[in-house]
Amino acid sequence: MSKKLKNQFLCSSLMLPEHRAKLAEHCQKFSTAEKYRRPPLDDQRQEEFQLLLERSLRAGLELQITTLTSKGRLQFTGVIKEINTTNSCLKLDTADGSLKLKSQKIIDIREASGSNF
């Protein structure tokens, strides 16, 4: 390993305090954005999601859907009533009423255990 790569952060001791504060702010923003980034889904997992959604729509299967927002992970339990492919939304009928979910925000779909709907 070269000496240059080994001691690459020694120069940070010469930074101005305001630059160091901006660098810390940037690092914090970056780590927060990474925390709320949707994990990549492989083709098999996407196909499983699609099958579960279709079963819920046709047969009334209750699903537990996890979404990722800027507030973190949110879980909803209900039955799919509508799949809108034009704007990539799902209409979910829950015990508290209906709500729309953006498909880009969904990170997990599972059969709901213990149907209490």
N, C-alpha and C positions, 0 to 999 in steps of 0.2 A: 504494500500500500504506500502510495506516495505521501510525502510529508505535507504536501498541499491539501490533500483530502483528509488527512488525519487531524489537522489543526484548522479546519475550515471555520470554526466558530470562535476562534481566538480574536478575530477582528471585531466581534460584537462588543468587546470591552471598550472599544473606541467610539461607540455609537452615542449620539446625543440622547438624553432621557426622553425627549418627545418622540424621537424616532423609535426608540425601544418600546414606548407605549403603543405607538401605531402598529408596530410589528406584533405585539402581544394581542392587540385588538383584531388584527387580521387573522392570526392563528386561531383565536377563539371563534370567529365567524366561520372559518373554514371547517373547524371541528363540529360546529353546530349544524352546518349544511350537510356534512357527511352523516351525521346522526339521523337526520330525517330524509335521507335519500332512499328511494325505493330500491330494494335489492333486485338484481336481475332474475327473471324467471325463465327457466328452460322450456322447450317446446312441450315436453311431457307434462309438466306442471300446469302450463296454460291449457292443455287439452283436458286435464282433470278438472280445472276450474270451469271450463265450458260445459262439461258433462254434468257437474253439480248444479250449475245455473239452469240448465235445460230441465233436469229432473225436478228442481224446485218450481220452475215455471209450469211444467206439465202436471206433476203429481202432488204439488204442495209440500215438498220436502223442506223442512226447516233447516236453515243454514246459519252458521256463525261466520260473519264476514269481518275481517280485520282490515282497517284502513290506516294509512300513515299520513298525518297532517303535521303542520308546524307545531301543534300542541303535543305531538307524540302519537302513540298507537291508540286507536279507538276501536272497540268491538261492538258489533250490532248483531242481533239475532232476529230472524224473521223469514218470511217466505217471499220469493221473487214474484212480483206481479207484472212487471214489464221490463223488457230489454230493448233499449233504444240505441241502435247501432249508429245512427246519424250523429248524435252528440256524445256517444260513449257513456251513457248513463244507465243505471239500474234503478228501478223503483222497488223498494223493499217495504213490505208490510210487516210492521213490528207490533208488539203489544201496546206501545205508546202512540201508534199512528204510522202513517206512511212517510218515507223519506227517500230522497234521491241520492245516490252515491255515484261519484265519478269513477269509471273503471281504471283510470290512471292512478288513483289513490289506493286501490285494493292491493294488499300484499299477501293475503291468505283467505282461503275459503274452505270451510269444513262443515260436515254434517253437525248439526247441533245435538249435543248429548242431552238426553232428558227433556223431551219436548214439553215446554210449559207455555206455549203460545195459545 
